[in-house]
Amino acid sequence: MNISTLNRMVMTVVISTALAAISFPSHVPAQQPVVQKGAYQHESEQDHRDDKDKKDKKDDKKAHQRQQRLSQQQQQERIHQQKESLAQYRKIIEQRQAIAQRNAQLLQQQKRLAHQRFQLAYYERLRKQQAQLPDDRYDYNNDPYYYTAPNYRYRRDGRDYETNQYGADMLRKALNNGYQEGFQAGRADNQDNWRYDYKQSFAYEDANYGYDGRYVRQEDYNHYFREGFQRGYEDGYYDRRQYGNNTNGSDSLLGAVLEAILNLQTLQ
């Protein structure tokens, strides 16, 4: 081995040793900010607990309202008032026959045959309803309406009234019955080429179909029946569905429309 080759080998070893001694920084990815998941998770869990507490309180309130009972004396007073109201209602229903007959004769003279058919069908339903009114054998003491305290307030003609769930359901029934009868009456007047005039219909004047004399005052039922009738008549007369719809052959108000008319307020 000559001197030149030996020098090159020595130089190579020296360079390799020097390179090995140099410290090159390795590539480290940029550190991502650490998300404090614990804090966000804690807040989410707290919000969930708050929502659950609100729901539990609301459910407890509803349960409390359902469980509230009138005293025995209050229950008997309500039953006594109911019997008096029912007796008066029977007399009013009996008086309707003469009114219906006079109205039917007038419709015939006016050649409003479609509306006459509607009125005869309405009165027949009213007559069958009369035969099914509660009698003296009705067990008022086991009917929850008579011992359940009020939990709703509604306003009619500038005055506030209170009722429970059973009374509220009866008022909703009045609105839907009124809408259904009004729709048929309006459609009949349209078929007869008669003017728009829902107030002249016997069904609007009577406003008792669907009422069995219980749970709400007759004047309350009549009022909400007419509210539904007016809107049903308008839909039927103009052949549209602005206030209600037809489900399985039964006409009824849209839920939002019904609740807006009734505007029940929950008692605190």
C-alpha positions as CSV (number, residue, x, y, z in Angstrom):
1,M,0.0,0.0,0.0
2,N,1.5,3.3,-1.0
3,I,1.6,6.5,1.0
4,S,-1.1,8.2,-1.1
5,T,-3.6,5.4,-0.5
6,L,-2.9,5.3,3.2
7,N,-3.5,9.1,3.5
8,R,-6.8,8.8,1.8
9,M,-7.9,6.1,4.2
10,V,-6.9,8.1,7.2
11,M,-8.7,11.1,5.9
12,T,-11.9,9.1,5.3
13,V,-11.9,7.8,8.9
14,V,-11.4,11.3,10.3
15,I,-14.3,12.7,8.3
16,S,-16.6,9.9,9.3
17,T,-15.7,10.3,12.9
18,A,-16.4,14.1,12.7
19,L,-19.7,13.6,11.0
20,A,-20.8,11.1,13.7
21,A,-19.9,13.6,16.4
22,I,-22.1,16.3,14.9
23,S,-25.7,16.3,16.5
24,F,-28.4,16.9,13.9
25,P,-31.8,17.7,15.4
26,S,-34.4,15.1,14.5
27,H,-37.7,16.3,12.9
28,V,-40.3,16.7,15.5
29,P,-43.9,17.5,14.4
30,A,-45.3,20.8,15.7
31,Q,-46.9,20.3,19.0
32,Q,-50.7,20.6,18.8
33,P,-52.4,22.7,21.4
34,V,-53.8,20.5,24.1
35,V,-57.6,20.7,24.3
36,Q,-58.9,20.8,27.8
37,K,-61.6,18.2,27.2
38,G,-62.3,17.8,30.9
39,A,-63.6,21.4,31.2
40,Y,-65.9,21.1,28.2
41,Q,-67.1,17.7,29.3
42,H,-67.9,19.0,32.7
43,E,-69.9,21.8,31.3
44,S,-71.9,19.5,29.0
45,E,-72.6,17.2,31.9
46,Q,-73.8,20.1,34.0
47,D,-76.1,21.3,31.2
48,H,-77.5,17.8,30.9
49,R,-78.1,17.7,34.7
50,D,-79.8,21.1,34.6
51,D,-82.1,20.1,31.8
52,K,-82.9,16.8,33.6
53,D,-83.7,18.7,36.8
54,K,-86.1,21.1,34.9
55,K,-87.8,18.1,33.3
56,D,-88.1,16.3,36.6
57,K,-89.6,19.4,38.3
58,K,-92.1,19.8,35.4
59,D,-93.1,16.1,35.6
60,D,-93.4,16.4,39.4
61,K,-95.7,19.4,39.0
62,K,-97.9,17.6,36.5
63,A,-98.1,14.6,38.7
64,H,-98.9,16.7,41.7
65,Q,-101.7,18.4,39.7
66,R,-103.1,15.0,38.6
67,Q,-103.1,13.8,42.2
68,Q,-104.7,16.8,43.7
69,R,-108.2,16.0,44.9
70,L,-111.1,18.1,46.1
71,S,-112.3,17.7,49.6
72,Q,-115.4,15.5,50.1
73,Q,-117.5,18.6,50.6
74,Q,-116.2,20.2,47.4
75,Q,-116.8,17.1,45.5
76,Q,-120.5,16.9,46.7
77,E,-121.0,20.5,45.9
78,R,-119.8,19.9,42.3
79,I,-122.0,16.9,41.9
80,H,-125.0,18.9,43.2
81,Q,-124.3,21.7,40.7
82,Q,-123.9,19.1,38.0
83,K,-127.3,17.6,38.6
84,E,-129.0,21.0,38.6
85,S,-127.3,21.9,35.3
86,L,-128.2,18.6,33.7
87,A,-131.9,19.0,34.7
88,Q,-131.9,22.5,33.1
89,Y,-130.1,21.2,30.0
90,R,-132.8,18.5,29.5
91,K,-135.5,21.2,29.4
92,I,-133.5,23.2,26.8
93,I,-133.0,20.2,24.6
94,E,-136.8,19.5,24.6
95,Q,-137.5,23.0,23.5
96,R,-135.3,22.7,20.5
97,Q,-137.7,20.5,18.6
98,A,-140.2,23.3,17.9
99,I,-137.4,25.6,16.8
100,A,-135.9,23.0,14.5
101,Q,-139.3,22.4,12.9
102,R,-139.9,26.1,12.2
103,N,-136.4,26.4,10.8
104,A,-136.9,23.4,8.5
105,Q,-140.1,24.9,7.1
106,L,-138.2,28.1,6.4
107,L,-135.4,26.3,4.6
108,Q,-138.0,24.6,2.4
109,Q,-139.6,27.9,1.5
110,Q,-136.2,29.2,0.5
111,K,-135.6,26.1,-1.5
112,R,-132.4,25.4,0.4
113,L,-132.7,21.7,0.1
114,A,-129.1,20.8,0.8
115,H,-129.1,22.8,4.1
116,Q,-132.5,21.3,5.0
117,R,-131.0,17.8,4.7
118,F,-128.1,18.9,6.8
119,Q,-130.4,20.3,9.5
120,L,-132.6,17.2,9.6
121,A,-129.5,15.0,10.1
122,Y,-128.2,17.4,12.8
123,Y,-131.4,17.3,14.7
124,E,-131.6,13.5,14.4
125,R,-128.1,13.3,16.0
126,L,-129.2,15.7,18.7
127,R,-132.3,13.6,19.4
128,K,-130.2,10.4,19.8
129,Q,-127.8,12.3,22.1
130,Q,-130.7,13.3,24.3
131,A,-131.6,9.7,24.9
132,Q,-128.1,9.0,26.1
133,L,-127.9,11.7,28.7
134,P,-126.8,10.6,32.2
135,D,-129.6,9.6,34.5
136,D,-130.0,9.3,38.3
137,R,-128.1,6.0,38.3
138,Y,-124.9,7.7,37.1
139,D,-122.1,7.1,39.5
140,Y,-120.7,10.6,40.0
141,N,-118.5,9.6,43.0
142,N,-116.4,7.4,40.8
143,D,-116.0,9.9,38.0
144,P,-112.6,11.5,38.4
145,Y,-113.8,14.9,37.1
146,Y,-115.8,15.4,40.2
147,Y,-113.0,15.0,42.6
148,T,-110.0,16.3,40.6
149,A,-109.0,19.9,41.4
150,P,-108.7,22.5,38.5
151,N,-105.3,22.8,36.8
152,Y,-106.3,25.0,33.9
153,R,-107.6,28.5,33.4
154,Y,-109.3,29.8,30.3
155,R,-110.8,33.2,29.5
156,R,-114.2,33.8,27.9
157,D,-116.0,37.0,27.4
158,G,-113.6,38.9,29.6
159,R,-113.9,36.5,32.5
160,D,-111.6,33.8,33.8
161,Y,-112.7,30.2,34.5
162,E,-111.0,27.2,35.9
163,T,-111.3,23.5,35.0
164,N,-109.4,20.3,35.1
165,Q,-108.1,18.0,32.4
166,Y,-111.6,16.4,31.8
167,G,-113.2,19.8,31.4
168,A,-110.4,20.9,29.1
169,D,-111.0,17.9,26.9
170,M,-114.7,18.7,26.7
171,L,-113.9,22.2,25.5
172,R,-111.6,20.8,22.8
173,K,-114.5,18.4,21.8
174,A,-116.8,21.4,21.5
175,L,-114.5,23.1,19.1
176,N,-114.0,20.1,16.9
177,N,-117.7,19.2,16.9
178,G,-118.5,22.7,16.0
179,Y,-115.9,22.7,13.1
180,Q,-117.3,19.4,11.7
181,E,-120.9,20.6,11.8
182,G,-120.0,24.0,10.5
183,F,-118.1,22.5,7.5
184,Q,-121.2,20.5,6.5
185,A,-123.4,23.6,6.9
186,G,-121.1,25.8,4.8
187,R,-120.9,23.2,2.1
188,A,-124.7,22.9,2.0
189,D,-125.2,26.6,1.6
190,N,-122.6,26.6,-1.2
191,Q,-124.6,23.8,-2.9
192,D,-127.8,25.8,-2.5
193,N,-126.1,28.9,-4.0
194,W,-127.1,30.7,-0.7
195,R,-125.2,33.6,0.7
196,Y,-122.5,33.2,3.3
197,D,-124.5,33.3,6.6
198,Y,-123.4,30.9,9.3
199,K,-125.4,32.6,12.1
200,Q,-128.7,31.6,10.5
201,S,-128.0,27.9,10.7
202,F,-130.0,26.0,13.4
203,A,-126.9,24.1,14.3
204,Y,-125.0,27.3,15.1
205,E,-127.9,28.6,17.2
206,D,-128.3,25.3,19.0
207,A,-124.6,24.6,19.5
208,N,-125.3,21.5,21.7
209,Y,-124.3,18.6,19.6
210,G,-121.7,16.5,21.4
211,Y,-122.6,17.9,24.8
212,D,-123.8,15.5,27.4
213,G,-124.4,18.0,30.2
214,R,-121.2,17.2,32.1
215,Y,-117.8,18.6,32.9
216,V,-118.3,22.2,31.6
217,R,-121.1,24.7,31.7
218,Q,-123.5,24.6,28.8
219,E,-122.8,28.2,27.9
220,D,-119.1,27.4,27.7
221,Y,-119.7,24.4,25.5
222,N,-122.0,26.5,23.3
223,H,-119.4,29.3,23.0
224,Y,-116.6,27.1,21.8
225,F,-118.9,25.0,19.6
226,R,-119.8,28.2,17.8
227,E,-116.1,29.2,17.5
228,G,-115.4,26.0,15.8
229,F,-118.6,26.2,13.7
230,Q,-117.8,29.6,12.3
231,R,-114.4,28.4,11.0
232,G,-115.8,25.1,9.7
233,Y,-118.5,26.9,7.9
234,E,-116.0,29.2,6.2
235,D,-113.9,26.2,5.1
236,G,-116.9,24.3,3.8
237,Y,-118.5,27.3,2.0
238,Y,-115.3,28.1,0.2
239,D,-114.3,24.5,-0.3
240,R,-110.9,24.7,1.4
241,R,-109.0,23.7,4.5
242,Q,-107.6,26.8,6.1
243,Y,-108.7,26.0,9.7
244,G,-109.0,22.2,9.8
245,N,-108.5,18.9,8.0
246,N,-110.2,15.6,7.4
247,T,-108.8,12.5,8.9
248,N,-110.5,9.1,8.3
249,G,-113.7,10.8,7.3
250,S,-113.8,13.1,10.4
251,D,-113.4,16.9,10.1
252,S,-111.6,18.6,12.9
253,L,-109.7,21.8,13.6
254,L,-105.9,22.0,13.2
255,G,-104.2,21.5,16.6
256,A,-102.5,24.9,16.5
257,V,-105.8,26.6,15.6
258,L,-107.7,24.8,18.4
259,E,-105.1,25.6,21.1
260,A,-104.9,29.3,20.0
261,I,-108.7,29.6,20.3
262,L,-108.9,27.9,23.7
263,N,-105.6,29.4,25.0
264,L,-105.5,27.3,28.2
265,Q,-103.2,28.5,30.9
266,T,-101.7,26.0,33.4
267,L,-102.4,27.0,37.0
268,Q,-99.4,27.6,39.2
